[in-house]
């Protein structure tokens, strides 16, 4: 089992920045991918950024150049730095982890609201 706890969401004006954190605990040795997904009202959940155990990263086109995913292995924590936020970035952001077995774990979600 893996537990994920997110923090760092909130309300920010367009053009502002936020940093989300996701602390992982439990059977973290089984994880080979971690990422951030988001779900806006009435829309499907989408993966916005991911990082593999080898350090490779990927981003959705909508956030490239604005969001940066990183991790601190010593703290078992993954971060999502979000800059130049736009109202369309408003969503609940979820941390996810994928184990080598293929099983996925999810955090409880944190609300990000960007006002225009």
C-alpha positions as CSV (number, residue, x, y, z in Angstrom):
1,X,0.0,0.0,0.0
2,X,1.1,3.6,-0.8
3,X,-0.4,6.7,0.9
4,X,-0.3,10.0,-0.9
5,X,-0.9,13.3,0.9
6,X,-1.2,16.5,-1.2
7,X,-0.8,20.1,0.0
8,X,-0.3,23.5,-1.4
9,X,-3.6,24.3,-3.3
10,X,-5.4,27.6,-2.9
11,X,-6.7,30.7,-4.6
12,X,-4.4,32.8,-6.8
13,X,-4.9,35.5,-9.4
14,X,-4.1,34.9,-13.0
15,X,-0.4,35.1,-13.7
16,X,0.4,34.0,-10.2
17,X,2.2,30.9,-8.9
18,X,1.5,27.9,-6.6
19,X,3.5,24.9,-5.6
20,X,1.8,21.6,-4.9
21,X,3.5,18.9,-2.8
22,X,2.7,15.2,-2.6
23,X,4.3,13.2,0.2
24,X,4.4,9.5,-0.3
25,X,4.6,6.8,2.4
26,X,4.2,3.1,2.7
27,X,5.5,0.7,0.0
28,X,7.2,3.5,-2.0
29,X,9.8,1.0,-3.3
30,X,7.1,-0.3,-5.6
31,X,6.5,3.0,-7.3
32,X,8.0,3.6,-10.8
33,X,6.0,6.7,-11.8
34,X,4.4,9.6,-10.0
35,X,2.4,12.4,-11.5
36,X,-0.2,15.1,-11.1
37,X,-3.6,14.9,-12.7
38,X,-6.5,17.5,-12.5
39,X,-10.2,17.4,-12.9
40,X,-12.3,20.5,-13.6
41,X,-16.1,20.5,-13.1
42,X,-17.8,18.7,-15.9
43,X,-14.5,17.5,-17.5
44,X,-12.5,14.3,-17.5
45,X,-9.5,13.9,-15.3
46,X,-6.3,14.6,-17.3
47,X,-2.7,13.9,-16.5
48,X,-0.7,17.2,-16.6
49,X,2.7,16.1,-15.5
50,X,4.6,13.0,-14.6
51,X,8.0,11.8,-13.5
52,X,9.5,8.3,-13.7
53,X,11.8,6.7,-11.2
54,X,14.6,7.4,-13.7
55,X,13.8,11.1,-13.6
56,X,12.2,11.4,-17.1
57,X,9.4,14.0,-17.1
58,X,6.4,14.6,-19.4
59,X,3.8,17.3,-19.5
60,X,0.5,18.0,-21.1
61,X,0.7,20.5,-23.9
62,X,-1.6,22.9,-22.0
63,X,1.0,23.3,-19.2
64,X,4.3,23.0,-21.0
65,X,6.6,25.9,-20.2
66,X,4.5,26.9,-17.2
67,X,4.5,23.8,-14.9
68,X,7.5,21.9,-13.6
69,X,7.4,18.6,-11.8
70,X,10.2,17.6,-9.6
71,X,10.9,15.2,-6.7
72,X,13.0,15.0,-3.5
73,X,13.9,11.3,-3.0
74,X,15.1,12.0,0.5
75,X,11.7,13.3,1.5
76,X,9.7,10.9,-0.7
77,X,7.9,14.0,-2.0
78,X,6.9,15.1,-5.5
79,X,6.3,18.8,-6.3
80,X,4.4,20.6,-9.0
81,X,5.5,24.2,-9.5
82,X,2.8,26.1,-11.4
83,X,3.7,29.5,-12.8
84,X,1.7,31.9,-15.0
85,X,-1.5,30.3,-13.8
86,X,-4.6,30.8,-16.0
87,X,-8.3,30.6,-15.0
88,X,-8.5,27.4,-17.1
89,X,-6.0,25.8,-14.7
90,X,-8.8,25.8,-12.1
91,X,-9.4,22.2,-11.0
92,X,-8.9,19.7,-8.2
93,X,-5.4,18.4,-8.5
94,X,-4.6,14.8,-7.6
95,X,-1.3,13.2,-7.0
96,X,-1.0,9.7,-8.4
97,X,1.5,7.0,-8.1
98,X,1.9,3.9,-10.3
99,X,3.4,0.8,-9.0
100,X,5.4,-1.7,-11.1
101,X,2.5,-4.1,-10.8
102,X,0.4,-1.6,-12.6
103,X,-1.7,-0.6,-9.6
104,X,-2.5,3.1,-9.3
105,X,-2.7,5.1,-6.0
106,X,-4.4,8.5,-5.7
107,X,-4.3,11.3,-3.2
108,X,-7.3,13.0,-1.8
109,X,-7.0,16.0,-4.1
110,X,-6.3,19.7,-3.5
111,X,-8.3,22.6,-5.0
112,X,-6.6,25.1,-7.2
113,X,-8.6,28.2,-8.1
114,X,-7.3,30.8,-10.5
115,X,-9.2,34.1,-10.6
116,X,-9.2,36.3,-13.7
